Amino acid sequence: MTNELVYGAYILVWPALTLGVLAVICGAVARDARHCRKSDEDLI
């Protein structure tokens, strides 16, 4: 029983970590886009 809980928790941690990394990347891109819009520069 304990092994099943450990394995289940281990498997469920990865989507949470991936979601966190995706949120950080999206936040950084949004911040860069706002900065470029204010300074009249190209994003790329």
PQR file of N, CA, C, O and H, with PARSE charges and radii, in Angstrom:
ATOM      1  N   MET A   1       0.830  -1.205   0.000 -0.4000 1.5000
ATOM      2  CA  MET A   1       0.000   0.000   0.000 -0.0000 2.0000
ATOM      3  C   MET A   1       0.865   1.256   0.000  0.5500 1.7000
ATOM      4  O   MET A   1       0.594   2.204  -0.736 -0.5500 1.4000
ATOM      5  N   THR A   2       1.895   1.256   0.819 -0.4000 1.5000
ATOM      6  CA  THR A   2       2.753   2.433   0.916 -0.0000 2.0000
ATOM      7  C   THR A   2       3.500   2.674  -0.386  0.5500 1.7000
ATOM      8  O   THR A   2       3.647   3.818  -0.816 -0.5500 1.4000
ATOM      9  H   THR A   2       2.115   0.486   1.417  0.4000 1.0000
ATOM     10  N   ASN A   3       3.974   1.603  -1.017 -0.4000 1.5000
ATOM     11  CA  ASN A   3       4.687   1.755  -2.278 -0.0000 2.0000
ATOM     12  C   ASN A   3       3.785   2.347  -3.350  0.5500 1.7000
ATOM     13  O   ASN A   3       4.230   3.165  -4.156 -0.5500 1.4000
ATOM     14  H   ASN A   3       3.855   0.674  -0.668  0.4000 1.0000
ATOM     15  N   GLU A   4       2.534   1.945  -3.364 -0.4000 1.5000
ATOM     16  CA  GLU A   4       1.604   2.483  -4.355 -0.0000 2.0000
ATOM     17  C   GLU A   4       1.413   3.981  -4.162  0.5500 1.7000
ATOM     18  O   GLU A   4       1.347   4.732  -5.136 -0.5500 1.4000
ATOM     19  H   GLU A   4       2.173   1.281  -2.710  0.4000 1.0000
ATOM     20  N   LEU A   5       1.324   4.417  -2.915 -0.4000 1.5000
ATOM     21  CA  LEU A   5       1.167   5.849  -2.646 -0.0000 2.0000
ATOM     22  C   LEU A   5       2.412   6.627  -3.050  0.5500 1.7000
ATOM     23  O   LEU A   5       2.314   7.724  -3.600 -0.5500 1.4000
ATOM     24  H   LEU A   5       1.378   3.807  -2.124  0.4000 1.0000
ATOM     25  N   VAL A   6       3.575   6.063  -2.779 -0.4000 1.5000
ATOM     26  CA  VAL A   6       4.825   6.731  -3.144 -0.0000 2.0000
ATOM     27  C   VAL A   6       4.947   6.824  -4.657  0.5500 1.7000
ATOM     28  O   VAL A   6       5.285   7.884  -5.185 -0.5500 1.4000
ATOM     29  H   VAL A   6       3.655   5.172  -2.332  0.4000 1.0000
ATOM     30  N   TYR A   7       4.681   5.744  -5.353 -0.4000 1.5000
ATOM     31  CA  TYR A   7       4.764   5.762  -6.809 -0.0000 2.0000
ATOM     32  C   TYR A   7       3.726   6.699  -7.411  0.5500 1.7000
ATOM     33  O   TYR A   7       4.017   7.425  -8.362 -0.5500 1.4000
ATOM     34  H   TYR A   7       4.407   4.883  -4.924  0.4000 1.0000
ATOM     35  N   GLY A   8       2.536   6.682  -6.869 -0.4000 1.5000
ATOM     36  CA  GLY A   8       1.488   7.577  -7.357 -0.0000 2.0000
ATOM     37  C   GLY A   8       1.850   9.032  -7.150  0.5500 1.7000
ATOM     38  O   GLY A   8       1.651   9.855  -8.043 -0.5500 1.4000
ATOM     39  H   GLY A   8       2.300   6.092  -6.097  0.4000 1.0000
ATOM     40  N   ALA A   9       2.378   9.359  -5.982 -0.4000 1.5000
ATOM     41  CA  ALA A   9       2.795  10.740  -5.715 -0.0000 2.0000
ATOM     42  C   ALA A   9       3.938  11.137  -6.636  0.5500 1.7000
ATOM     43  O   ALA A   9       3.969  12.260  -7.139 -0.5500 1.4000
ATOM     44  H   ALA A   9       2.539   8.690  -5.256  0.4000 1.0000
ATOM     45  N   TYR A  10       4.876  10.227  -6.860 -0.4000 1.5000
ATOM     46  CA  TYR A  10       6.009  10.508  -7.740 -0.0000 2.0000
ATOM     47  C   TYR A  10       5.536  10.809  -9.158  0.5500 1.7000
ATOM     48  O   TYR A  10       6.029  11.740  -9.796 -0.5500 1.4000
ATOM     49  H   TYR A  10       4.851   9.314  -6.451  0.4000 1.0000
ATOM     50  N   ILE A  11       4.592  10.032  -9.644 -0.4000 1.5000
ATOM     51  CA  ILE A  11       4.072  10.238 -10.996 -0.0000 2.0000
ATOM     52  C   ILE A  11       3.289  11.540 -11.081  0.5500 1.7000
ATOM     53  O   ILE A  11       3.369  12.231 -12.097 -0.5500 1.4000
ATOM     54  H   ILE A  11       4.192   9.276  -9.126  0.4000 1.0000
ATOM     55  N   LEU A  12       2.536  11.894 -10.047 -0.4000 1.5000
ATOM     56  CA  LEU A  12       1.713  13.100 -10.083 -0.0000 2.0000
ATOM     57  C   LEU A  12       2.513  14.378  -9.864  0.5500 1.7000
ATOM     58  O   LEU A  12       2.010  15.467 -10.141 -0.5500 1.4000
ATOM     59  H   LEU A  12       2.471  11.333  -9.222  0.4000 1.0000
ATOM     60  N   VAL A  13       3.732  14.275  -9.379 -0.4000 1.5000
ATOM     61  CA  VAL A  13       4.550  15.469  -9.167 -0.0000 2.0000
ATOM     62  C   VAL A  13       4.993  16.061 -10.502  0.5500 1.7000
ATOM     63  O   VAL A  13       5.075  17.283 -10.626 -0.5500 1.4000
ATOM     64  H   VAL A  13       4.141  13.391  -9.154  0.4000 1.0000
ATOM     65  N   TRP A  14       5.276  15.242 -11.486 -0.4000 1.5000
ATOM     66  CA  TRP A  14       5.816  15.737 -12.749 -0.0000 2.0000
ATOM     67  C   TRP A  14       4.869  16.671 -13.489  0.5500 1.7000
ATOM     68  O   TRP A  14       5.339  17.690 -13.996 -0.5500 1.4000
ATOM     69  H   TRP A  14       5.209  14.249 -11.385  0.4000 1.0000
ATOM     70  N   PRO A  15       3.578  16.401 -13.590 -0.5600 1.5000
ATOM     71  CA  PRO A  15       2.698  17.389 -14.229  0.2800 2.0000
ATOM     72  C   PRO A  15       2.668  18.715 -13.476  0.5500 1.7000
ATOM     73  O   PRO A  15       2.571  19.776 -14.094 -0.5500 1.4000
ATOM     74  N   ALA A  16       2.750  18.666 -12.155 -0.4000 1.5000
ATOM     75  CA  ALA A  16       2.758  19.903 -11.371 -0.0000 2.0000
ATOM     76  C   ALA A  16       4.033  20.698 -11.642  0.5500 1.7000
ATOM     77  O   ALA A  16       3.977  21.917 -11.802 -0.5500 1.4000
ATOM     78  H   ALA A  16       2.829  17.804 -11.653  0.4000 1.0000
ATOM     79  N   LEU A  17       5.167  20.029 -11.694 -0.4000 1.5000
ATOM     80  CA  LEU A  17       6.420  20.720 -12.003 -0.0000 2.0000
ATOM     81  C   LEU A  17       6.400  21.299 -13.411  0.5500 1.7000
ATOM     82  O   LEU A  17       6.854  22.422 -13.632 -0.5500 1.4000
ATOM     83  H   LEU A  17       5.212  19.039 -11.564  0.4000 1.0000
ATOM     84  N   THR A  18       5.877  20.541 -14.355 -0.4000 1.5000
ATOM     85  CA  THR A  18       5.789  21.013 -15.731 -0.0000 2.0000
ATOM     86  C   THR A  18       4.888  22.233 -15.827  0.5500 1.7000
ATOM     87  O   THR A  18       5.204  23.183 -16.544 -0.5500 1.4000
ATOM     88  H   THR A  18       5.508  19.629 -14.176  0.4000 1.0000
ATOM     89  N   LEU A  19       3.778  22.215 -15.118 -0.4000 1.5000
ATOM     90  CA  LEU A  19       2.875  23.361 -15.112 -0.0000 2.0000
ATOM     91  C   LEU A  19       3.557  24.587 -14.517  0.5500 1.7000
ATOM     92  O   LEU A  19       3.369  25.699 -15.011 -0.5500 1.4000
ATOM     93  H   LEU A  19       3.521  21.444 -14.536  0.4000 1.0000
ATOM     94  N   GLY A  20       4.341  24.400 -13.473 -0.4000 1.5000
ATOM     95  CA  GLY A  20       5.075  25.512 -12.874 -0.0000 2.0000
ATOM     96  C   GLY A  20       6.083  26.115 -13.832  0.5500 1.7000
ATOM     97  O   GLY A  20       6.181  27.338 -13.937 -0.5500 1.4000
ATOM     98  H   GLY A  20       4.494  23.496 -13.072  0.4000 1.0000
ATOM     99  N   VAL A  21       6.832  25.278 -14.531 -0.4000 1.5000
ATOM    100  CA  VAL A  21       7.815  25.768 -15.500 -0.0000 2.0000
ATOM    101  C   VAL A  21       7.117  26.495 -16.639  0.5500 1.7000
ATOM    102  O   VAL A  21       7.583  27.543 -17.084 -0.5500 1.4000
ATOM    103  H   VAL A  21       6.753  24.285 -14.445  0.4000 1.0000
ATOM    104  N   LEU A  22       6.004  25.949 -17.115 -0.4000 1.5000
ATOM    105  CA  LEU A  22       5.249  26.598 -18.182 -0.0000 2.0000
ATOM    106  C   LEU A  22       4.731  27.958 -17.735  0.5500 1.7000
ATOM    107  O   LEU A  22       4.748  28.908 -18.518 -0.5500 1.4000
ATOM    108  H   LEU A  22       5.625  25.097 -16.754  0.4000 1.0000
ATOM    109  N   ALA A  23       4.277  28.068 -16.503 -0.4000 1.5000
ATOM    110  CA  ALA A  23       3.789  29.347 -15.980 -0.0000 2.0000
ATOM    111  C   ALA A  23       4.913  30.369 -15.918  0.5500 1.7000
ATOM    112  O   ALA A  23       4.701  31.538 -16.240 -0.5500 1.4000
ATOM    113  H   ALA A  23       4.264  27.297 -15.867  0.4000 1.0000
ATOM    114  N   VAL A  24       6.104  29.946 -15.510 -0.4000 1.5000
ATOM    115  CA  VAL A  24       7.246  30.861 -15.449 -0.0000 2.0000
ATOM    116  C   VAL A  24       7.617  31.341 -16.848  0.5500 1.7000
ATOM    117  O   VAL A  24       7.871  32.528 -17.047 -0.5500 1.4000
ATOM    118  H   VAL A  24       6.275  28.996 -15.248  0.4000 1.0000
ATOM    119  N   ILE A  25       7.650  30.434 -17.812 -0.4000 1.5000
ATOM    120  CA  ILE A  25       7.996  30.805 -19.184 -0.0000 2.0000
ATOM    121  C   ILE A  25       6.956  31.754 -19.760  0.5500 1.7000
ATOM    122  O   ILE A  25       7.315  32.758 -20.377 -0.5500 1.4000
ATOM    123  H   ILE A  25       7.443  29.469 -17.650  0.4000 1.0000
ATOM    124  N   CYS A  26       5.675  31.456 -19.571 -0.4000 1.5000
ATOM    125  CA  CYS A  26       4.608  32.326 -20.090 -0.0000 2.0000
ATOM    126  C   CYS A  26       4.651  33.698 -19.429  0.5500 1.7000
ATOM    127  O   CYS A  26       4.433  34.710 -20.095 -0.5500 1.4000
ATOM    128  H   CYS A  26       5.383  30.641 -19.070  0.4000 1.0000
ATOM    129  N   GLY A  27       4.923  33.745 -18.151 -0.4000 1.5000
ATOM    130  CA  GLY A  27       5.039  35.025 -17.456 -0.0000 2.0000
ATOM    131  C   GLY A  27       6.192  35.851 -17.989  0.5500 1.7000
ATOM    132  O   GLY A  27       6.059  37.063 -18.161 -0.5500 1.4000
ATOM    133  H   GLY A  27       5.099  32.923 -17.609  0.4000 1.0000
ATOM    134  N   ALA A  28       7.323  35.213 -18.253 -0.4000 1.5000
ATOM    135  CA  ALA A  28       8.480  35.924 -18.790 -0.0000 2.0000
ATOM    136  C   ALA A  28       8.200  36.449 -20.194  0.5500 1.7000
ATOM    137  O   ALA A  28       8.587  37.571 -20.521 -0.5500 1.4000
ATOM    138  H   ALA A  28       7.431  34.229 -18.113  0.4000 1.0000
ATOM    139  N   VAL A  29       7.539  35.660 -21.020 -0.4000 1.5000
ATOM    140  CA  VAL A  29       7.211  36.111 -22.377 -0.0000 2.0000
ATOM    141  C   VAL A  29       6.223  37.266 -22.327  0.5500 1.7000
ATOM    142  O   VAL A  29       6.357  38.223 -23.089 -0.5500 1.4000
ATOM    143  H   VAL A  29       7.225  34.749 -20.754  0.4000 1.0000
ATOM    144  N   ALA A  30       5.235  37.194 -21.446 -0.4000 1.5000
ATOM    145  CA  ALA A  30       4.267  38.286 -21.315 -0.0000 2.0000
ATOM    146  C   ALA A  30       4.954  39.561 -20.846  0.5500 1.7000
ATOM    147  O   ALA A  30       4.656  40.647 -21.343 -0.5500 1.4000
ATOM    148  H   ALA A  30       5.126  36.416 -20.827  0.4000 1.0000
ATOM    149  N   ARG A  31       5.876  39.432 -19.889 -0.4000 1.5000
ATOM    150  CA  ARG A  31       6.608  40.604 -19.402 -0.0000 2.0000
ATOM    151  C   ARG A  31       7.455  41.213 -20.517  0.5500 1.7000
ATOM    152  O   ARG A  31       7.495  42.434 -20.667 -0.5500 1.4000
ATOM    153  H   ARG A  31       6.118  38.550 -19.486  0.4000 1.0000
ATOM    154  N   ASP A  32       8.135  40.368 -21.304 -0.4000 1.5000
ATOM    155  CA  ASP A  32       8.932  40.862 -22.425 -0.0000 2.0000
ATOM    156  C   ASP A  32       8.057  41.523 -23.477  0.5500 1.7000
ATOM    157  O   ASP A  32       8.443  42.542 -24.050 -0.5500 1.4000
ATOM    158  H   ASP A  32       8.103  39.376 -21.183  0.4000 1.0000
ATOM    159  N   ALA A  33       6.884  40.959 -23.740 -0.4000 1.5000
ATOM    160  CA  ALA A  33       5.975  41.539 -24.734 -0.0000 2.0000
ATOM    161  C   ALA A  33       5.491  42.913 -24.285  0.5500 1.7000
ATOM    162  O   ALA A  33       5.421  43.836 -25.096 -0.5500 1.4000
ATOM    163  H   ALA A  33       6.570  40.131 -23.274  0.4000 1.0000
ATOM    164  N   ARG A  34       5.156  43.062 -22.998 -0.4000 1.5000
ATOM    165  CA  ARG A  34       4.741  44.373 -22.481 -0.0000 2.0000
ATOM    166  C   ARG A  34       5.868  45.387 -22.583  0.5500 1.7000
ATOM    167  O   ARG A  34       5.642  46.540 -22.950 -0.5500 1.4000
ATOM    168  H   ARG A  34       5.213  42.313 -22.339  0.4000 1.0000
ATOM    169  N   HIS A  35       7.075  44.960 -22.260 -0.4000 1.5000
ATOM    170  CA  HIS A  35       8.221  45.864 -22.336 -0.0000 2.0000
ATOM    171  C   HIS A  35       8.460  46.309 -23.780  0.5500 1.7000
ATOM    172  O   HIS A  35       8.717  47.486 -24.035 -0.5500 1.4000
ATOM    173  H   HIS A  35       7.258  44.023 -21.962  0.4000 1.0000
ATOM    174  N   CYS A  36       8.376  45.373 -24.716 -0.4000 1.5000
ATOM    175  CA  CYS A  36       8.591  45.708 -26.123 -0.0000 2.0000
ATOM    176  C   CYS A  36       7.492  46.622 -26.641  0.5500 1.7000
ATOM    177  O   CYS A  36       7.759  47.518 -27.442 -0.5500 1.4000
ATOM    178  H   CYS A  36       8.168  44.417 -24.509  0.4000 1.0000
ATOM    179  N   ARG A  37       6.268  46.410 -26.197 -0.4000 1.5000
ATOM    180  CA  ARG A  37       5.164  47.256 -26.627 -0.0000 2.0000
ATOM    181  C   ARG A  37       5.355  48.689 -26.122  0.5500 1.7000
ATOM    182  O   ARG A  37       5.087  49.647 -26.848 -0.5500 1.4000
ATOM    183  H   ARG A  37       6.051  45.683 -25.546  0.4000 1.0000
ATOM    184  N   LYS A  38       5.818  48.833 -24.879 -0.4000 1.5000
ATOM    185  CA  LYS A  38       6.035  50.166 -24.308 -0.0000 2.0000
ATOM    186  C   LYS A  38       7.195  50.889 -24.979  0.5500 1.7000
ATOM    187  O   LYS A  38       7.121  52.095 -25.214 -0.5500 1.4000
ATOM    188  H   LYS A  38       6.036  48.055 -24.289  0.4000 1.0000
ATOM    189  N   SER A  39       8.260  50.164 -25.289 -0.4000 1.5000
ATOM    190  CA  SER A  39       9.450  50.795 -25.861 -0.0000 2.0000
ATOM    191  C   SER A  39       9.438  50.773 -27.386  0.5500 1.7000
ATOM    192  O   SER A  39      10.425  51.159 -28.013 -0.5500 1.4000
ATOM    193  H   SER A  39       8.320  49.184 -25.098  0.4000 1.0000
ATOM    194  N   ASP A  40       8.345  50.330 -27.988 -0.4000 1.5000
ATOM    195  CA  ASP A  40       8.175  50.298 -29.451 -0.0000 2.0000
ATOM    196  C   ASP A  40       9.292  49.499 -30.129  0.5500 1.7000
ATOM    197  O   ASP A  40       9.868  49.936 -31.125 -0.5500 1.4000
ATOM    198  H   ASP A  40       7.544  50.016 -27.479  0.4000 1.0000
ATOM    199  N   GLU A  41       9.583  48.331 -29.576 -0.4000 1.5000
ATOM    200  CA  GLU A  41      10.578  47.435 -30.153 -0.0000 2.0000
ATOM    201  C   GLU A  41       9.890  46.158 -30.630  0.5500 1.7000
ATOM    202  O   GLU A  41       8.743  45.885 -30.274 -0.5500 1.4000
ATOM    203  H   GLU A  41       9.115  47.976 -28.766  0.4000 1.0000
ATOM    204  N   ASP A  42      10.605  45.387 -31.435 -0.4000 1.5000
ATOM    205  CA  ASP A  42      10.097  44.087 -31.869 -0.0000 2.0000
ATOM    206  C   ASP A  42      10.360  43.053 -30.781  0.5500 1.7000
ATOM    207  O   ASP A  42      11.381  43.108 -30.096 -0.5500 1.4000
ATOM    208  H   ASP A  42      11.536  45.609 -31.724  0.4000 1.0000
ATOM    209  N   LEU A  43       9.449  42.128 -30.629 -0.4000 1.5000
ATOM    210  CA  LEU A  43       9.616  41.068 -29.635 -0.0000 2.0000
ATOM    211  C   LEU A  43      10.708  40.094 -30.057  0.5500 1.7000
ATOM    212  O   LEU A  43      11.455  39.588 -29.219 -0.5500 1.4000
ATOM    213  H   LEU A  43       8.619  42.083 -31.185  0.4000 1.0000
ATOM    214  N   ILE A  44      10.798  39.836 -31.344 -0.4000 1.5000
ATOM    215  CA  ILE A  44      11.806  38.888 -31.841 -0.0000 2.0000
ATOM    216  C   ILE A  44      12.952  39.652 -32.452  0.5500 1.7000
ATOM    217  O   ILE A  44      13.911  39.048 -32.932 -0.5500 1.4000
ATOM    218  H   ILE A  44      10.192  40.247 -32.025  0.4000 1.0000
TER
END
